[in-house]
Amino acid sequence: MRQKPLRVDILTIFPEMVEPYLRGSMLGRGHTMGALDLRAHQLRTWTNDVHQTVDDRPFGGGPGMVMKVGPIHKALQALKVRKKDGSVPATAKKTRVILTSAKGKIFKQADAERLGAYDRLVFVCGRYEGVDERIATHLIDEELSIGEYVLTGGELAALVMTDAVARLRPGVLGKEASLDTESHTIEGVLEYPQYTRPETYPVKKGLDWCVPPILLSGDHKKIAQWRNGASKHL
């Protein structure tokens, strides 16, 4: 039985930034093949004023602007992943709504594997000084960050996480076996060094960059031992 495609919805005020990456390379191939269903949505669609306002000044004062709860709430209702009271519809039980947030939990490979078990992921991309806290309290399932730094918006974080999750889905990568030996497949272990042709790369007279001889030996047991020893452990 063919696996249901992973659907990913990205809510953003800059879909034009997101869509090219979703349609390129591995993600684009997975989308075309039917393993993935990737969509970017313009958050301003769910505003109700002439200027399509998605942000406002923070209560209590302070710099910058804060993204309003209304457009995000309406968007999640339109995507049928939240009801009017913020609860989860029965049809969205295998959906995860994620807020990209600098104060969120750091995203790791284990999270990519965990999120890959869902049928649908919805990313809410923050901007400016962040989002109204009522969004985090009532409308999303978790807040995730891709590192201990601040970005101008959550679009890059959403794409990073989409990429990490999508490539684990059967049919997206050309050779699923390559997943077994990648960095972070085992927590704290980085992949061994890789080499390809030519065996010897001449840099200048008297100086060549060479492939380790063990990799040319044909002895698969010794090669496996070398690779295990050359893998880095964090």
Backbone torsions as a table, in degrees:
resi	resn	phi	psi	omega
1	MET	NA	130.1	-177.6
2	ARG	-70.7	134.8	-179.5
3	GLN	-69.9	142.4	177.2
4	LYS	-64.0	137.0	179.8
5	PRO	-63.8	146.1	174.2
6	LEU	-76.9	121.7	176.4
7	ARG	-96.6	133.1	176.8
8	VAL	-126.9	123.7	175.5
9	ASP	-111.7	129.6	178.1
10	ILE	-117.2	115.8	178.8
11	LEU	-92.0	120.6	-173.0
12	THR	-155.2	158.4	172.4
13	ILE	-92.9	2.6	177.7
14	PHE	-131.5	62.7	179.3
15	PRO	-61.1	-26.3	-180.0
16	GLU	-66.8	-19.4	174.4
17	MET	-79.3	-32.3	-170.9
18	VAL	-87.2	-42.7	-170.6
19	GLU	-58.7	-41.4	179.7
20	PRO	-58.6	-38.6	-180.0
21	TYR	-69.5	-37.8	179.2
22	LEU	-65.9	-24.2	-176.6
23	ARG	-100.2	-1.6	-176.7
24	GLY	-102.2	159.1	169.8
25	SER	49.3	-134.3	-174.0
26	MET	-62.4	-43.1	-179.4
27	LEU	-63.9	-43.4	178.8
28	GLY	-62.4	-40.8	178.1
29	ARG	-63.9	-43.8	178.8
30	GLY	-62.6	-36.5	177.7
31	HIS	-66.5	-45.8	-179.5
32	THR	-63.9	-37.7	-178.1
33	MET	-77.4	-12.7	179.5
34	GLY	91.8	6.2	176.8
35	ALA	-80.4	-22.6	-178.4
36	LEU	-131.0	150.1	173.6
37	ASP	-130.0	97.0	-169.8
38	LEU	-109.0	128.2	-176.2
39	ARG	-139.0	137.8	172.5
40	ALA	-111.9	137.6	-175.9
41	HIS	-123.5	136.2	176.3
42	GLN	-79.1	112.1	-177.0
43	LEU	-61.4	-29.3	-178.5
44	ARG	-64.3	-16.6	177.0
45	THR	-57.0	-29.5	-174.3
46	TRP	-102.8	27.5	171.4
47	THR	-97.2	165.2	-176.4
48	ASN	-128.8	23.5	177.6
49	ASP	-126.0	163.9	-176.3
50	VAL	-58.7	-36.6	-175.8
51	HIS	-86.8	0.0	-179.2
52	GLN	51.7	54.9	-174.3
53	THR	-76.7	127.8	178.7
54	VAL	-114.8	-2.7	-176.1
55	ASP	-140.2	165.7	178.4
56	ASP	-158.3	171.2	-178.6
57	ARG	-69.0	146.0	179.9
58	PRO	-73.0	138.0	171.2
59	PHE	-62.9	141.7	-179.8
60	GLY	88.6	-2.9	179.0
61	GLY	84.2	176.5	-179.0
62	GLY	121.7	167.1	-176.1
63	PRO	-77.8	160.3	171.8
64	GLY	76.1	-173.4	-177.8
65	MET	-124.9	157.6	-178.3
66	VAL	-121.7	137.0	-179.9
67	MET	-70.8	134.5	-173.8
68	LYS	-76.3	151.8	-179.6
69	VAL	-73.0	-34.8	-172.4
70	GLY	-56.6	-56.6	-178.5
71	PRO	-59.2	-38.9	179.9
72	ILE	-69.0	-41.1	177.4
73	HIS	-60.1	-47.3	-179.5
74	LYS	-65.4	-37.7	178.8
75	ALA	-63.9	-43.9	-179.7
76	LEU	-67.4	-31.8	173.2
77	GLN	-67.2	-43.9	-179.6
78	ALA	-63.7	-32.6	178.0
79	LEU	-82.1	-0.4	176.1
80	LYS	62.0	36.5	175.7
81	VAL	-114.3	-5.3	173.3
82	ARG	-144.3	145.4	173.4
83	LYS	-87.6	177.7	-179.2
84	LYS	-60.4	-33.1	-179.9
85	ASP	-86.9	5.7	178.4
86	GLY	89.8	-6.6	-179.2
87	SER	-75.3	168.3	-175.4
88	VAL	-94.7	124.3	176.3
89	PRO	-64.2	153.6	179.9
90	ALA	-58.6	-31.5	-178.5
91	THR	-74.8	-7.4	-176.7
92	ALA	-114.5	22.2	-176.6
93	LYS	-65.4	-28.6	179.2
94	LYS	-100.7	30.7	178.6
95	THR	-114.4	144.0	176.8
96	ARG	-123.0	123.5	178.4
97	VAL	-100.7	122.6	-171.4
98	ILE	-121.9	131.0	173.6
99	LEU	-98.4	123.2	174.2
100	THR	-76.8	123.1	-170.1
101	SER	-150.5	134.9	178.5
102	ALA	-63.7	-22.7	179.9
103	LYS	-98.9	11.1	179.8
104	GLY	-81.6	173.3	175.3
105	LYS	-64.1	139.9	180.0
106	ILE	-69.3	126.2	-179.6
107	PHE	-72.7	130.2	179.4
108	LYS	-129.6	173.7	-178.9
109	GLN	-59.0	-35.7	178.2
110	ALA	-61.7	-32.6	176.8
111	ASP	-70.7	-37.3	176.1
112	ALA	-60.2	-42.9	179.3
113	GLU	-67.6	-40.9	179.6
114	ARG	-64.2	-46.9	-178.1
115	LEU	-69.2	-25.6	178.4
116	GLY	-65.5	-14.1	178.8
117	ALA	-80.3	-11.7	179.6
118	TYR	-84.3	157.2	175.4
119	ASP	-81.2	-25.8	-173.1
120	ARG	-150.5	137.4	174.6
121	LEU	-121.3	137.0	176.7
122	VAL	-123.1	119.4	179.5
123	PHE	-102.7	127.1	174.2
124	VAL	-102.2	115.6	-175.3
125	CYS	-91.9	114.4	176.8
126	GLY	-74.8	161.7	177.6
127	ARG	-148.5	175.2	175.3
128	TYR	57.4	-130.5	179.9
129	GLU	-87.3	5.8	-179.4
130	GLY	119.5	-162.8	-176.9
131	VAL	-116.9	156.6	173.3
132	ASP	-54.0	129.6	-174.3
133	GLU	-60.7	-21.3	178.0
134	ARG	-65.0	-23.0	174.6
135	ILE	-67.2	-49.1	179.3
136	ALA	-64.2	-35.1	-176.7
137	THR	-74.7	-40.5	-168.8
138	HIS	-114.7	-17.8	-167.5
139	LEU	-118.9	-16.2	-177.4
140	ILE	-117.8	163.5	-178.9
141	ASP	-93.3	-31.4	179.3
142	GLU	-162.5	157.2	175.2
143	GLU	-109.4	130.7	-179.1
144	LEU	-129.1	145.0	177.1
145	SER	-124.4	152.1	177.3
146	ILE	-100.4	3.6	177.8
147	GLY	171.1	168.2	-177.1
148	GLU	-88.7	66.4	177.6
149	TYR	-158.1	169.4	-176.4
150	VAL	-113.6	131.9	175.8
151	LEU	-104.6	164.6	178.2
152	THR	-71.9	-18.1	178.9
153	GLY	-166.2	170.5	-175.3
154	GLY	-88.0	2.1	-175.3
155	GLU	-63.0	-45.7	179.6
156	LEU	-62.1	-41.2	178.6
157	ALA	-62.4	-42.9	178.8
158	ALA	-62.1	-40.2	179.1
159	LEU	-68.7	-40.5	177.7
160	VAL	-59.3	-48.2	-178.6
161	MET	-68.4	-38.3	176.4
162	THR	-60.1	-45.8	-179.9
163	ASP	-60.5	-47.7	-177.1
164	ALA	-63.2	-37.8	179.8
165	VAL	-76.8	-46.1	-173.4
166	ALA	-61.7	-37.6	-175.7
167	ARG	-69.0	-13.0	177.2
168	LEU	-85.5	-12.2	-178.3
169	ARG	-75.3	135.8	178.7
170	PRO	-55.4	134.7	177.1
171	GLY	93.4	-10.9	-178.3
172	VAL	-83.9	-47.3	175.3
173	LEU	-85.0	151.2	179.0
174	GLY	-64.9	-41.1	-178.7
175	LYS	-129.8	103.4	-178.3
176	GLU	-62.7	-24.8	-178.3
177	ALA	-61.4	-26.0	-179.5
178	SER	-65.2	-19.9	178.7
179	LEU	-66.7	-24.5	-174.2
180	ASP	-70.3	-24.7	-173.3
181	THR	-117.0	15.6	-178.4
182	GLU	-78.0	160.8	172.0
183	SER	-58.4	140.0	175.6
184	HIS	74.1	-0.5	173.2
185	THR	-59.9	-42.0	167.1
186	ILE	-102.8	124.2	-174.2
187	GLU	-57.3	130.1	177.5
188	GLY	86.3	1.6	-179.0
189	VAL	-116.5	128.0	178.5
190	LEU	-102.3	148.0	-175.3
191	GLU	-61.5	149.2	177.8
192	TYR	-66.9	159.8	178.7
193	PRO	-63.5	145.6	179.8
194	GLN	-116.8	147.0	178.0
195	TYR	-136.8	155.6	174.0
196	THR	-144.5	-179.6	-177.7
197	ARG	-64.3	147.1	5.6
198	PRO	-81.1	158.9	178.6
199	GLU	-65.3	-36.6	179.8
200	THR	-125.4	127.1	179.3
201	TYR	-113.3	108.7	-178.2
202	PRO	-73.8	124.9	-179.1
203	VAL	-96.0	-50.2	174.5
204	LYS	-158.6	174.3	-178.5
205	LYS	-57.1	122.4	179.1
206	GLY	86.8	0.0	-179.5
207	LEU	-134.3	115.4	175.7
208	ASP	-122.1	145.1	170.5
209	TRP	-98.8	118.7	-170.6
210	CYS	-116.1	152.4	174.0
211	VAL	-75.2	139.4	176.7
212	PRO	-54.4	129.5	-175.6
213	PRO	-55.1	-31.7	-177.7
214	ILE	-58.6	-33.2	-178.1
215	LEU	-73.1	-13.3	179.3
216	LEU	-101.6	0.8	-172.0
217	SER	-77.6	-26.3	-175.4
218	GLY	82.1	-2.3	179.1
219	ASP	-88.4	97.2	-172.2
220	HIS	-66.2	-31.4	178.5
221	LYS	-66.5	-45.1	180.0
222	LYS	-69.4	-35.5	177.0
223	ILE	-62.5	-43.2	178.8
224	ALA	-62.4	-40.2	178.6
225	GLN	-65.1	-42.0	178.8
226	TRP	-62.8	-44.2	-179.7
227	ARG	-63.0	-40.2	179.4
228	ASN	-64.1	-40.7	179.4
229	GLY	-71.2	-29.4	-178.5
230	ALA	-83.7	-12.9	177.0
231	SER	-67.3	141.4	-179.1
232	LYS	-91.3	139.9	178.4
233	HIS	-114.0	121.7	-178.4
234	LEU	-78.3	NA	NA
